[in-house]
Amino acid sequence: MPGDCYTLAPMLNWGKSALILIFFVCSGLFVNAQTNPAPFNLGGGNYFMGTWLSTQAAGTYPANMYFHTCARDSNPLLGDPTTANYAGAYNLGSGNRFAGLGASGYSQFNYSKTPNTIGASVLGLNSTGRTDLIVTWTSRTWAAGNAYNIRLQYRISTASPWLDVPGPVEYVYTGTLPNLQTISVNLSTATANAVDNRANMQVRWKYYYVSGFGNNSCNLSIDDITVSSLALVGDNISTGVIGGSPFCVSASTSGSVTVPFTYASAANFLLEHVLFC
């Protein structure tokens, strides 16, 4: 009967939606909107991330970081944007995943074609009043596969485009294991101080496909992330108490006086005699 037809269509649509929902949950990549991490205040000290456990709850991330995924269904390229938070577990034995490695940090791995693939690790930083931002991390190859690299990128606000740190600065997969490398760069120098004095800037490690036609990517890890900085100071000089004052000089008299002073380490000036005449 016509009435039965109108009842059946919504049931079929609901069934299709249920199947899609089950697929997302089983894939380990049930996603939500992409989130920007709260910035770590470098004015209070250095940032460090050196441990991520496989038992960490899904939907949690290292301090001041988020893990992001790409919408591309396989082998995300360097230019592919990230679109969502990784929301899977950190102890998965299959599929696309970030995995907790304890004291060895965390690893990244793409295997299956799903609506989301592993894309990047993002760190938020508050560099207000800071310069000489030095970013250091260690990467390692845990398993061979399609070639992926990990490239360091930055942006000066959450609304700015992502840019490569000039170089580029990246961990390059070579096909050999473990290929352990510690990489360090003065971000302030490399970016002509673009990252200095920013309330909410970000760096990220972009995990991207290079070559290969196998079923899975190489398995690469990130560990011991450190960001250090120095106070941003100008050419400041402070004088102390002038001995022998008061004194007076004029066109017809002369005299000398010693002026004690201290100056900031970034001061740039020449010591000269000051003549009153």
Secondary structure, 3 states (H helix, E strand, C coil): CHHHHHHHHHHHHHHHHHHHHHHHHHHCCCCEECCCCCCEEHHHCCEEECCECCCCCCCCCCCCEEEEEECCCCCCCCCCCEEEECCCCCCCCCCCEEEECECCCEEEECCCCCCCEEEEEEEEEECCCEEEEEEEEEEEEEECCEEEEEEEEEECCCCCCCEECCCCCEECCCCCCCCCEEEEEEHHHHCCCCCCCCCCEEEEEEEEEEECCCCCECEEEEEEEEEEEEECCCCCEEECCCCCCCCCCCCCCCCCCCCCEEECCCCCCCCCCCCCC
